[in-house]
């Protein structure tokens, strides 16, 4: 287990530096860009994400799945990258040709150059996806973290530069993202050239990759819909200012999302390699699930406990977002824990189940947003999204166990989930700071007691290290 803790820490270095950069940059940007422009940037990101999903054709998932099975890593890399780039170029042309109607649908009016910005974001996003994956699958944790840091610094620096030189509109946020992608791409190529020697397309190999990867396109699209219904509903029933506050509320859980990103980045190659070497590794997966669950629940309550203090760093116009954030904490918690329980679906290559799971979760989220957003606005969207991710976790876990039964300690997970919901509800609807603070402390102590064996193990390992 020590080697896995070391591996996780090496992949997480970038995560924590990103958290520090985000902690500094987000309040700074909140003083430079108004919530309404944050809302417009959020809508841009929605369209960008769905275009990226179509462009990848699920081949990024094939790259991960077959990386350890194929001897020629360069051939695997290029047979996944080239079709994705070609398809992405086609989508980019559509963005440029239909710039005006796309802009009108998103924003109600035409924003010049928006099509070109979509195209640049998409193509750099595709290249950056494979840039990171190549390094990730080689388990070069320090290099991976370095690229994370370079991307974050480029993003922040580019955004501030464009705000100061052009305008405080959402263009600056988009351009900052492109600068971050390009910075990481250059660094990754220079550091990892030996693993990317050009290889021609192999039709038979591509056919295998597409057969595995294509089912991820509808499931990923449904997941995009599932995770975007909140902002789509706010766009329909509310204003760009509310969307901006909702986007700012996500910043409060950014530390948790970085934990999620750091863990899943490290976990996927480790899990596949462990399974390929010994497909009877159930005790290992159970222990990993216990450790991850314990850390995430404690971290989630800790972040919620300090949410009001954190938002004091933001511009005054963003302070209301502190009452939107609490239920959103369930998203990174439940998603990350589910990454340790969903393995049976991926090991058995029954990827069609991802479509079923995401569809049911998306329907639940749609119904919740339709009911709550007109009444509670952004707070309603947060409540619906958080609860939907609990359903997402349950479905992933139950179905995966049918194909690869692992005796996860689900009783503790459900109990801690209920405690987290209690804190989130108080943080959303109660403005008595003393009561809320006491509740956070009591729930934190309860979780530490529930997972005392896990924290005792972690403490001993750190002490030995």
Secondary structure, DSSP 8 states (H G I E B T S, - for coil): -HHHHHHHHHHHHHHHHHHHHHHHHHHHHHHHS-HHHHHHHHHHHHHHHHHHHHHHTTHHHHHHHHTTT-S-HHHHHHHHHHHHHHHHHHHHHHHHHTHHHHHHHHHSS--TTHHHHHHHHHHHHHHHHHHHHHHHHTT-HHHHHHHHHHHHHHHHHHHHHHHHHT-SSHHHHHHHHHHHHHHHHHHHHHHSGGG-------HHHHHHHHHHHTHHHHHHHHHHHHHHHHHHHHHHHS-HHHHHHHHHHHHHTHHHHHHHHHHHHHHHHHHHHHHHH-S--HHHHHHHHHHHHHHHHHHHHHHHHTHHHHHTTS-GGGGGGHHHHGGGHHHHHHHHHHHHH-HHHHHTT-THHHHHHHHHHHHHHHHHHHHHHHHHTHHHHHHHHHHHHHHHHHHHHHHHHHHS-----HHHHHHHHHHHHHHHHHHHH---HHHHHHHHHHHHHHHHHHTHHHHHHHHHHHHH-
